[in-house]
Amino acid sequence: MSGVAFAQTQERSASQANPGPRVGVHFSRARPDSGEADTEAIARETAEALARNIEQPVMTPTRSSFLAKWHAVRGATGYRLDVSASPSFDSYVSNYRDLDLGNVSFHVVRGLNRGTTYYYRVRPYSSGGIMGNSEVTTATTANVSSGLVITPDFDDTITTDPRSDAIQAMVISAIQAYQILFADPITVSIRFRLSSFHLDGTPLGTLVGASNSTIYPRDWNSYIAALQADGKTANDAAANATLPPDPITTKIVTRSAGGRAIGLLDTPPAMFPDGSLGVGGPYDGIITLNSADPLQLHETPARRACVSSRSIADSTTSLALTRTRRAILGIG
């Protein structure tokens, strides 16, 4: 179950014809049939996470990202990552020289060129200092021009949590599912946090999660024209044929990623880490997982992984996949 609210936070420089970004808040609640949390499973999964006994996620390389993975080193409390297009590491990918990742054994490397082989290595560290370089591993980005790319960032409420490895693995697994499913040639940037409070400081209460997304009111005719032009399949054509012949509202509210998915060029990311909006804001949205709700990371009959994985899946959908024809009736 979910709900959506629109906040009236707006960028001051917006024109009247094309209003600037606002904040849309999506609420994720447990399904009525989800049952009680499986406390034994949660305790077991938490113990496995603390023992670093976590299965690493799988993510197919995209046109601009890949998943770097390495073996956890006993006693390490964190890792530093180097990424280069050269096996000699005589140059580095921007922002990927000695990048401190915290205590995880994988990381989504993003902002890359398509069809390119990259080399990466890590250096474990602990209270005793920084250890030597790992073996060099290679990864090659997909040589395609299309395909949905979701780039996750994790704030320190997750990176400093003892279960960080497990939480990040769950997020990346959800991202993999959507990147395989959709071919829209857009990149969606999402920040993840673990807290019992919304970004504005109000309690999440019984919600399993919430997502704050960048939204834009856009003229009906312009949006419909873009939606129709974006149709590429027989299903799209059938859906377009059912669109209302006349406007049913003057403006359609689209999430930033949803607007880009249908070819609108004026719905960029605009959200900053604190949830404020403005030019240069790097995120399409911010997803909050409720730290006060029992955090179950895997599928079980009793809970159906409804706490975190569904919160991420629902919220990722609301941010990235609004090009679905339901967007017309849902006004975004």
C-alpha atoms as a printed R data frame, in Angstrom:
    type eleno elety resid chain resno      x       y       z
1   ATOM     1    CA   MET     A     1  0.000   0.000   0.000
2   ATOM     2    CA   SER     A     2  1.227   3.476  -0.703
3   ATOM     3    CA   GLY     A     3  0.231   7.104  -0.873
4   ATOM     4    CA   VAL     A     4  1.524  10.258  -2.474
5   ATOM     5    CA   ALA     A     5  1.615  13.850  -1.247
6   ATOM     6    CA   PHE     A     6  2.877  16.920  -3.058
7   ATOM     7    CA   ALA     A     7  4.762  19.621  -1.183
8   ATOM     8    CA   GLN     A     8  4.852  23.144  -2.543
9   ATOM     9    CA   THR     A     9  8.609  23.641  -2.263
10  ATOM    10    CA   GLN     A    10  9.511  25.375  -5.508
11  ATOM    11    CA   GLU     A    11 12.645  26.720  -7.100
12  ATOM    12    CA   ARG     A    12 12.468  30.517  -7.050
13  ATOM    13    CA   SER     A    13 13.931  31.039 -10.512
14  ATOM    14    CA   ALA     A    14 11.190  29.048 -12.240
15  ATOM    15    CA   SER     A    15  9.269  30.685 -15.061
16  ATOM    16    CA   GLN     A    16  5.483  30.857 -14.952
17  ATOM    17    CA   ALA     A    17  5.199  28.922 -18.221
18  ATOM    18    CA   ASN     A    18  7.324  26.050 -16.967
19  ATOM    19    CA   PRO     A    19  7.250  26.036 -13.163
20  ATOM    20    CA   GLY     A    20 10.359  24.798 -11.416
21  ATOM    21    CA   PRO     A    21 10.688  21.635  -9.357
22  ATOM    22    CA   ARG     A    22  8.607  20.742  -6.352
23  ATOM    23    CA   VAL     A    23  8.766  17.828  -3.929
24  ATOM    24    CA   GLY     A    24  6.520  14.789  -4.205
25  ATOM    25    CA   VAL     A    25  6.472  12.425  -1.216
26  ATOM    26    CA   HIS     A    26  5.571   8.762  -1.731
27  ATOM    27    CA   PHE     A    27  4.613   6.701   1.344
28  ATOM    28    CA   SER     A    28  5.121   2.912   1.497
29  ATOM    29    CA   ARG     A    29  3.057   0.905   3.950
30  ATOM    30    CA   ALA     A    30  3.002  -2.816   4.689
31  ATOM    31    CA   ARG     A    31  0.401  -4.771   2.753
32  ATOM    32    CA   PRO     A    32 -2.615  -5.863   4.814
33  ATOM    33    CA   ASP     A    33 -1.749  -9.540   4.228
34  ATOM    34    CA   SER     A    34  1.962  -9.199   4.985
35  ATOM    35    CA   GLY     A    35  1.669 -10.630   8.465
36  ATOM    36    CA   GLU     A    36  3.945  -9.997  11.393
37  ATOM    37    CA   ALA     A    37  7.679  -9.615  11.049
38  ATOM    38    CA   ASP     A    38  9.582 -12.892  11.343
39  ATOM    39    CA   THR     A    39 11.697 -11.930  14.360
40  ATOM    40    CA   GLU     A    40 13.778 -15.106  14.218
41  ATOM    41    CA   ALA     A    41 14.634 -14.510  10.553
42  ATOM    42    CA   ILE     A    42 15.495 -10.885  11.277
43  ATOM    43    CA   ALA     A    43 17.780 -11.883  14.159
44  ATOM    44    CA   ARG     A    44 19.475 -14.495  11.981
45  ATOM    45    CA   GLU     A    45 19.955 -12.091   9.073
46  ATOM    46    CA   THR     A    46 21.316  -9.395  11.385
47  ATOM    47    CA   ALA     A    47 23.833 -11.865  12.831
48  ATOM    48    CA   GLU     A    48 24.886 -12.888   9.318
49  ATOM    49    CA   ALA     A    49 25.338  -9.257   8.351
50  ATOM    50    CA   LEU     A    50 27.456  -8.542  11.418
51  ATOM    51    CA   ALA     A    51 29.570 -11.614  10.620
52  ATOM    52    CA   ARG     A    52 30.056 -10.343   7.043
53  ATOM    53    CA   ASN     A    53 28.342 -13.498   5.788
54  ATOM    54    CA   ILE     A    54 26.432 -11.715   3.041
55  ATOM    55    CA   GLU     A    55 25.933 -12.935  -0.507
56  ATOM    56    CA   GLN     A    56 27.178 -10.257  -2.874
57  ATOM    57    CA   PRO     A    57 24.611  -8.820  -5.283
58  ATOM    58    CA   VAL     A    58 24.705  -9.255  -9.047
59  ATOM    59    CA   MET     A    59 24.379  -6.325 -11.428
60  ATOM    60    CA   THR     A    60 24.770  -6.517 -15.195
61  ATOM    61    CA   PRO     A    61 27.052  -3.732 -16.486
62  ATOM    62    CA   THR     A    62 25.160  -0.843 -18.055
63  ATOM    63    CA   ARG     A    63 26.298   1.718 -20.621
64  ATOM    64    CA   SER     A    64 27.749   3.879 -17.831
65  ATOM    65    CA   SER     A    65 28.163   1.729 -14.707
66  ATOM    66    CA   PHE     A    66 29.309  -1.618 -13.352
67  ATOM    67    CA   LEU     A    67 29.405  -3.359  -9.995
68  ATOM    68    CA   ALA     A    68 32.898  -3.681  -8.522
69  ATOM    69    CA   LYS     A    69 33.242  -6.590  -6.082
70  ATOM    70    CA   TRP     A    70 36.043  -7.996  -3.929
71  ATOM    71    CA   HIS     A    71 36.598 -10.522  -1.141
72  ATOM    72    CA   ALA     A    72 36.198  -9.238   2.376
73  ATOM    73    CA   VAL     A    73 39.459  -9.227   4.354
74  ATOM    74    CA   ARG     A    74 39.409 -10.434   7.950
75  ATOM    75    CA   GLY     A    75 39.941  -7.547  10.349
76  ATOM    76    CA   ALA     A    76 39.311  -4.844   7.758
77  ATOM    77    CA   THR     A    77 37.043  -1.996   8.782
78  ATOM    78    CA   GLY     A    78 36.863  -0.372   5.360
79  ATOM    79    CA   TYR     A    79 38.167  -0.281   1.807
80  ATOM    80    CA   ARG     A    80 39.592   2.332  -0.555
81  ATOM    81    CA   LEU     A    81 38.870   1.978  -4.268
82  ATOM    82    CA   ASP     A    82 40.850   2.953  -7.377
83  ATOM    83    CA   VAL     A    83 39.313   2.781 -10.875
84  ATOM    84    CA   SER     A    84 41.225   3.437 -14.090
85  ATOM    85    CA   ALA     A    85 40.887   2.935 -17.832
86  ATOM    86    CA   SER     A    86 44.584   1.930 -17.789
87  ATOM    87    CA   PRO     A    87 45.949  -1.312 -16.347
88  ATOM    88    CA   SER     A    88 48.960   0.629 -15.056
89  ATOM    89    CA   PHE     A    89 46.744   3.063 -13.114
90  ATOM    90    CA   ASP     A    90 48.689   6.024 -14.487
91  ATOM    91    CA   SER     A    91 45.387   7.906 -14.545
92  ATOM    92    CA   TYR     A    92 42.111   7.528 -12.711
93  ATOM    93    CA   VAL     A    93 38.418   7.816 -13.405
94  ATOM    94    CA   SER     A    94 37.116  11.070 -11.926
95  ATOM    95    CA   ASN     A    95 36.339  10.675  -8.201
96  ATOM    96    CA   TYR     A    96 37.691   7.117  -8.135
97  ATOM    97    CA   ARG     A    97 41.169   7.526  -6.743
98  ATOM    98    CA   ASP     A    98 41.532   6.293  -3.163
99  ATOM    99    CA   LEU     A    99 37.762   6.531  -2.654
100 ATOM   100    CA   ASP     A   100 36.807   5.531   0.898
101 ATOM   101    CA   LEU     A   101 33.778   3.219   0.691
102 ATOM   102    CA   GLY     A   102 33.455   2.150   4.293
103 ATOM   103    CA   ASN     A   103 33.066  -1.480   5.289
104 ATOM   104    CA   VAL     A   104 31.453  -2.980   2.169
105 ATOM   105    CA   SER     A   105 32.704  -5.530  -0.368
106 ATOM   106    CA   PHE     A   106 31.091  -4.053  -3.494
107 ATOM   107    CA   HIS     A   107 30.311  -0.695  -5.047
108 ATOM   108    CA   VAL     A   108 28.437   0.597  -8.106
109 ATOM   109    CA   VAL     A   109 30.979   2.533 -10.199
110 ATOM   110    CA   ARG     A   110 29.176   5.123 -12.306
111 ATOM   111    CA   GLY     A   111 29.700   7.999 -14.728
112 ATOM   112    CA   LEU     A   112 31.647   5.838 -17.186
113 ATOM   113    CA   ASN     A   113 31.957   5.600 -20.981
114 ATOM   114    CA   ARG     A   114 30.067   2.918 -22.829
115 ATOM   115    CA   GLY     A   115 31.865  -0.086 -24.326
116 ATOM   116    CA   THR     A   116 35.003   0.564 -22.273
117 ATOM   117    CA   THR     A   117 37.135  -1.776 -20.159
118 ATOM   118    CA   TYR     A   118 38.023  -0.499 -16.705
119 ATOM   119    CA   TYR     A   119 40.444  -1.752 -14.086
120 ATOM   120    CA   TYR     A   120 39.891  -1.547 -10.349
121 ATOM   121    CA   ARG     A   121 41.607  -2.464  -7.104
122 ATOM   122    CA   VAL     A   122 40.954  -1.920  -3.407
123 ATOM   123    CA   ARG     A   123 43.080  -1.379  -0.312
124 ATOM   124    CA   PRO     A   124 41.629  -2.669   2.972
125 ATOM   125    CA   TYR     A   125 42.235  -0.637   6.085
126 ATOM   126    CA   SER     A   126 41.780  -1.034   9.822
127 ATOM   127    CA   SER     A   127 42.853   0.698  13.005
128 ATOM   128    CA   GLY     A   128 46.314  -0.628  12.281
129 ATOM   129    CA   GLY     A   129 46.601   1.259   9.002
130 ATOM   130    CA   ILE     A   130 46.080   0.746   5.268
131 ATOM   131    CA   MET     A   131 46.972  -2.610   3.744
132 ATOM   132    CA   GLY     A   132 48.352  -3.321   0.271
133 ATOM   133    CA   ASN     A   133 46.504  -3.301  -3.036
134 ATOM   134    CA   SER     A   134 44.265  -6.192  -3.964
135 ATOM   135    CA   GLU     A   135 44.599  -7.972  -7.272
136 ATOM   136    CA   VAL     A   136 43.436  -5.882 -10.227
137 ATOM   137    CA   THR     A   137 40.019  -6.811 -11.623
138 ATOM   138    CA   THR     A   138 38.493  -5.726 -14.930
139 ATOM   139    CA   ALA     A   139 34.946  -4.826 -15.942
140 ATOM   140    CA   THR     A   140 33.551  -3.627 -19.268
141 ATOM   141    CA   THR     A   141 30.547  -1.339 -19.669
142 ATOM   142    CA   ALA     A   142 27.819  -2.245 -22.156
143 ATOM   143    CA   ASN     A   143 28.349  -0.952 -25.680
144 ATOM   144    CA   VAL     A   144 24.781   0.327 -26.080
145 ATOM   145    CA   SER     A   145 23.197   3.770 -26.156
146 ATOM   146    CA   SER     A   146 19.955   2.900 -24.373
147 ATOM   147    CA   GLY     A   147 18.905   1.248 -21.157
148 ATOM   148    CA   LEU     A   148 17.778   2.518 -17.769
149 ATOM   149    CA   VAL     A   149 20.650   3.296 -15.388
150 ATOM   150    CA   ILE     A   150 19.966   3.826 -11.680
151 ATOM   151    CA   THR     A   151 22.862   5.214  -9.648
152 ATOM   152    CA   PRO     A   152 22.555   4.790  -5.874
153 ATOM   153    CA   ASP     A   153 24.187   6.908  -3.192
154 ATOM   154    CA   PHE     A   154 24.113   5.858   0.459
155 ATOM   155    CA   ASP     A   155 24.309   8.408   3.235
156 ATOM   156    CA   ASP     A   156 26.126   7.811   6.497
157 ATOM   157    CA   THR     A   157 23.035   6.420   8.228
158 ATOM   158    CA   ILE     A   158 23.603   3.369   6.016
159 ATOM   159    CA   THR     A   159 27.372   3.352   5.511
160 ATOM   160    CA   THR     A   160 27.993   3.453   9.286
161 ATOM   161    CA   ASP     A   161 25.347   0.846  10.107
162 ATOM   162    CA   PRO     A   162 26.761  -2.598  10.994
163 ATOM   163    CA   ARG     A   163 24.384  -4.109   8.420
164 ATOM   164    CA   SER     A   164 25.543  -1.757   5.655
165 ATOM   165    CA   ASP     A   165 26.732  -4.598   3.404
166 ATOM   166    CA   ALA     A   166 23.349  -6.325   3.582
167 ATOM   167    CA   ILE     A   167 21.331  -3.146   3.095
168 ATOM   168    CA   GLN     A   168 23.361  -2.031   0.093
169 ATOM   169    CA   ALA     A   169 23.182  -5.528  -1.424
170 ATOM   170    CA   MET     A   170 19.399  -5.445  -1.172
171 ATOM   171    CA   VAL     A   171 19.242  -2.021  -2.842
172 ATOM   172    CA   ILE     A   172 21.497  -3.089  -5.706
173 ATOM   173    CA   SER     A   173 19.462  -6.265  -6.263
174 ATOM   174    CA   ALA     A   174 16.303  -4.168  -6.603
175 ATOM   175    CA   ILE     A   175 18.089  -1.816  -9.014
176 ATOM   176    CA   GLN     A   176 19.257  -4.756 -11.130
177 ATOM   177    CA   ALA     A   177 15.661  -5.906 -11.597
178 ATOM   178    CA   TYR     A   178 14.556  -2.556 -13.020
179 ATOM   179    CA   GLN     A   179 17.631  -1.976 -15.158
180 ATOM   180    CA   ILE     A   180 17.021  -5.296 -16.906
181 ATOM   181    CA   LEU     A   181 13.333  -4.607 -17.391
182 ATOM   182    CA   PHE     A   182 13.392  -1.094 -18.884
183 ATOM   183    CA   ALA     A   183 15.238   0.316 -21.903
184 ATOM   184    CA   ASP     A   184 14.601   4.045 -21.418
185 ATOM   185    CA   PRO     A   185 17.906   5.844 -22.154
186 ATOM   186    CA   ILE     A   186 17.967   7.816 -18.918
187 ATOM   187    CA   THR     A   187 20.055   7.862 -15.759
188 ATOM   188    CA   VAL     A   188 18.232   8.136 -12.437
189 ATOM   189    CA   SER     A   189 20.130   9.252  -9.335
190 ATOM   190    CA   ILE     A   190 18.704   8.141  -5.979
191 ATOM   191    CA   ARG     A   191 20.035   8.699  -2.474
192 ATOM   192    CA   PHE     A   192 19.206   6.140   0.234
193 ATOM   193    CA   ARG     A   193 19.019   6.738   3.960
194 ATOM   194    CA   LEU     A   194 18.064   4.698   7.036
195 ATOM   195    CA   SER     A   195 16.083   6.670   9.600
196 ATOM   196    CA   SER     A   196 12.858   6.695  11.580
197 ATOM   197    CA   PHE     A   197 12.226  10.280  10.432
198 ATOM   198    CA   HIS     A   198 11.255  11.953   7.182
199 ATOM   199    CA   LEU     A   199 13.705  14.452   5.738
200 ATOM   200    CA   ASP     A   200 11.716  17.255   7.368
201 ATOM   201    CA   GLY     A   201 12.145  15.684  10.808
202 ATOM   202    CA   THR     A   202  8.645  14.285  11.272
203 ATOM   203    CA   PRO     A   203  8.417  10.639  12.399
204 ATOM   204    CA   LEU     A   204  7.796   7.917   9.811
205 ATOM   205    CA   GLY     A   205  5.580   6.132  12.288
206 ATOM   206    CA   THR     A   206  4.305   2.826  10.883
207 ATOM   207    CA   LEU     A   207  5.489   3.479   7.315
208 ATOM   208    CA   VAL     A   208  8.052   1.015   5.976
209 ATOM   209    CA   GLY     A   209  9.601   3.773   3.905
210 ATOM   210    CA   ALA     A   210  9.119   7.022   2.034
211 ATOM   211    CA   SER     A   211 10.583   8.631  -1.064
212 ATOM   212    CA   ASN     A   212 10.961  12.330  -1.737
213 ATOM   213    CA   SER     A   213 11.080  12.884  -5.487
214 ATOM   214    CA   THR     A   214 11.652  15.894  -7.718
215 ATOM   215    CA   ILE     A   215  8.443  16.709  -9.587
216 ATOM   216    CA   TYR     A   216  7.561  19.248 -12.276
217 ATOM   217    CA   PRO     A   217  4.183  20.632 -13.376
218 ATOM   218    CA   ARG     A   218  4.144  20.621 -17.182
219 ATOM   219    CA   ASP     A   219  1.672  21.838 -19.771
220 ATOM   220    CA   TRP     A   220 -0.867  19.168 -20.754
221 ATOM   221    CA   ASN     A   221 -0.379  19.510 -24.493
222 ATOM   222    CA   SER     A   222  3.425  19.410 -24.301
223 ATOM   223    CA   TYR     A   223  3.381  16.362 -22.057
224 ATOM   224    CA   ILE     A   224  0.878  14.477 -24.223
225 ATOM   225    CA   ALA     A   225  2.840  15.288 -27.370
226 ATOM   226    CA   ALA     A   226  6.006  13.904 -25.802
227 ATOM   227    CA   LEU     A   227  4.177  10.829 -24.531
228 ATOM   228    CA   GLN     A   228  2.759  10.071 -27.974
229 ATOM   229    CA   ALA     A   229  6.081  10.656 -29.712
230 ATOM   230    CA   ASP     A   230  7.759   8.280 -27.275
231 ATOM   231    CA   GLY     A   231  5.493   5.388 -28.278
232 ATOM   232    CA   LYS     A   232  7.598   2.644 -29.858
233 ATOM   233    CA   THR     A   233  5.573  -0.553 -29.570
234 ATOM   234    CA   ALA     A   234  2.142  -1.853 -30.492
235 ATOM   235    CA   ASN     A   235  1.175  -1.643 -26.826
236 ATOM   236    CA   ASP     A   236  2.225   2.022 -26.781
237 ATOM   237    CA   ALA     A   237  0.125   2.698 -29.865
238 ATOM   238    CA   ALA     A   238 -2.887   0.985 -28.321
239 ATOM   239    CA   ALA     A   239 -2.447   3.000 -25.118
240 ATOM   240    CA   ASN     A   240 -2.016   6.260 -27.010
241 ATOM   241    CA   ALA     A   241 -5.261   5.602 -28.847
242 ATOM   242    CA   THR     A   242 -7.119   5.712 -25.517
243 ATOM   243    CA   LEU     A   243 -5.773   9.103 -24.431
244 ATOM   244    CA   PRO     A   244 -8.427  11.773 -23.821
245 ATOM   245    CA   PRO     A   245 -9.067  13.834 -26.973
246 ATOM   246    CA   ASP     A   246 -9.201  17.030 -24.925
247 ATOM   247    CA   PRO     A   247 -7.212  18.194 -21.880
248 ATOM   248    CA   ILE     A   248 -8.636  17.142 -18.540
249 ATOM   249    CA   THR     A   249 -6.322  19.494 -16.651
250 ATOM   250    CA   THR     A   250 -4.012  22.361 -17.557
251 ATOM   251    CA   LYS     A   251 -0.914  20.823 -15.989
252 ATOM   252    CA   ILE     A   252  0.414  17.308 -15.530
253 ATOM   253    CA   VAL     A   253  2.766  16.699 -12.629
254 ATOM   254    CA   THR     A   254  5.646  14.466 -13.704
255 ATOM   255    CA   ARG     A   255  8.536  13.200 -11.677
256 ATOM   256    CA   SER     A   256 11.882  14.336 -13.012
257 ATOM   257    CA   ALA     A   257 12.966  10.900 -14.223
258 ATOM   258    CA   GLY     A   258  9.544  10.185 -15.676
259 ATOM   259    CA   GLY     A   259  9.671  13.372 -17.727
260 ATOM   260    CA   ARG     A   260 13.088  12.477 -19.130
261 ATOM   261    CA   ALA     A   261 11.877   8.962 -19.910
262 ATOM   262    CA   ILE     A   262  9.387  10.331 -22.448
263 ATOM   263    CA   GLY     A   263 11.827  12.822 -23.918
264 ATOM   264    CA   LEU     A   264 11.154  15.992 -21.938
265 ATOM   265    CA   LEU     A   265 14.436  17.866 -21.662
266 ATOM   266    CA   ASP     A   266 13.446  20.256 -18.881
267 ATOM   267    CA   THR     A   267 12.925  17.869 -15.942
268 ATOM   268    CA   PRO     A   268 16.470  17.412 -14.583
269 ATOM   269    CA   PRO     A   269 17.390  16.138 -11.119
270 ATOM   270    CA   ALA     A   270 17.172  19.005  -8.647
271 ATOM   271    CA   MET     A   271 17.238  17.563  -5.123
272 ATOM   272    CA   PHE     A   272 20.055  18.046  -2.626
273 ATOM   273    CA   PRO     A   273 20.897  15.595   0.199
274 ATOM   274    CA   ASP     A   274 18.785  17.533   2.714
275 ATOM   275    CA   GLY     A   275 15.722  17.354   0.447
276 ATOM   276    CA   SER     A   276 15.897  20.974  -0.714
277 ATOM   277    CA   LEU     A   277 15.609  21.816  -4.410
278 ATOM   278    CA   GLY     A   278 17.670  23.963  -6.745
279 ATOM   279    CA   VAL     A   279 19.795  24.110  -9.869
280 ATOM   280    CA   GLY     A   280 22.555  21.525  -9.611
281 ATOM   281    CA   GLY     A   281 20.742  19.283  -7.158
282 ATOM   282    CA   PRO     A   282 22.147  15.834  -8.043
283 ATOM   283    CA   TYR     A   283 19.227  13.585  -7.124
284 ATOM   284    CA   ASP     A   284 15.932  12.648  -8.702
285 ATOM   285    CA   GLY     A   285 14.854  11.550  -5.268
286 ATOM   286    CA   ILE     A   286 15.745  10.345  -1.797
287 ATOM   287    CA   ILE     A   287 14.444   7.083  -0.345
288 ATOM   288    CA   THR     A   288 14.186   6.648   3.415
289 ATOM   289    CA   LEU     A   289 13.956   3.172   4.923
290 ATOM   290    CA   ASN     A   290 12.330   3.195   8.342
291 ATOM   291    CA   SER     A   291 14.992   2.144  10.852
292 ATOM   292    CA   ALA     A   292 12.306   1.701  13.521
293 ATOM   293    CA   ASP     A   293 10.546  -0.976  11.463
294 ATOM   294    CA   PRO     A   294 12.017  -4.503  11.687
295 ATOM   295    CA   LEU     A   295 14.502  -4.742   8.832
296 ATOM   296    CA   GLN     A   296 14.060  -8.053   7.050
297 ATOM   297    CA   LEU     A   297 16.263  -8.509   4.015
298 ATOM   298    CA   HIS     A   298 15.183 -11.761   2.390
299 ATOM   299    CA   GLU     A   299 12.013 -13.438   1.145
300 ATOM   300    CA   THR     A   300  9.952 -15.326   3.720
301 ATOM   301    CA   PRO     A   301  6.328 -16.479   3.544
302 ATOM   302    CA   ALA     A   302  5.404 -14.584   6.706
303 ATOM   303    CA   ARG     A   303  6.768 -11.191   5.747
304 ATOM   304    CA   ARG     A   304  7.434 -11.387   1.976
305 ATOM   305    CA   ALA     A   305 10.394  -9.083   2.491
306 ATOM   306    CA   CYS     A   306  7.918  -6.250   2.763
307 ATOM   307    CA   VAL     A   307 10.074  -3.949   4.865
308 ATOM   308    CA   SER     A   308 13.020  -2.952   2.759
309 ATOM   309    CA   SER     A   309 13.067  -4.624  -0.610
310 ATOM   310    CA   ARG     A   310  9.483  -3.645  -1.422
311 ATOM   311    CA   SER     A   311 10.040  -0.124  -0.120
312 ATOM   312    CA   ILE     A   312 12.988   0.221  -2.475
313 ATOM   313    CA   ALA     A   313 11.162  -1.409  -5.357
314 ATOM   314    CA   ASP     A   314  8.031   0.719  -4.921
315 ATOM   315    CA   SER     A   315  9.986   3.918  -4.480
316 ATOM   316    CA   THR     A   316 12.349   3.207  -7.366
317 ATOM   317    CA   THR     A   317  9.310   2.616  -9.530
318 ATOM   318    CA   SER     A   318  7.763   5.898  -8.475
319 ATOM   319    CA   LEU     A   319 10.963   7.747  -9.321
320 ATOM   320    CA   ALA     A   320 12.085   6.090 -12.494
321 ATOM   321    CA   LEU     A   321  9.286   4.345 -14.253
322 ATOM   322    CA   THR     A   322  6.500   6.880 -14.591
323 ATOM   323    CA   ARG     A   323  6.542   6.703 -18.384
324 ATOM   324    CA   THR     A   324  3.959   3.960 -18.001
325 ATOM   325    CA   ARG     A   325  0.667   4.965 -19.550
326 ATOM   326    CA   ARG     A   326 -0.900   5.009 -16.087
327 ATOM   327    CA   ALA     A   327  0.907   8.314 -15.639
328 ATOM   328    CA   ILE     A   328 -1.895  10.038 -17.539
329 ATOM   329    CA   LEU     A   329 -4.629   9.003 -15.129
330 ATOM   330    CA   GLY     A   330 -2.334   9.277 -12.101
331 ATOM   331    CA   ILE     A   331 -1.158  12.769 -13.170
332 ATOM   332    CA   GLY     A   332  2.460  11.795 -12.706
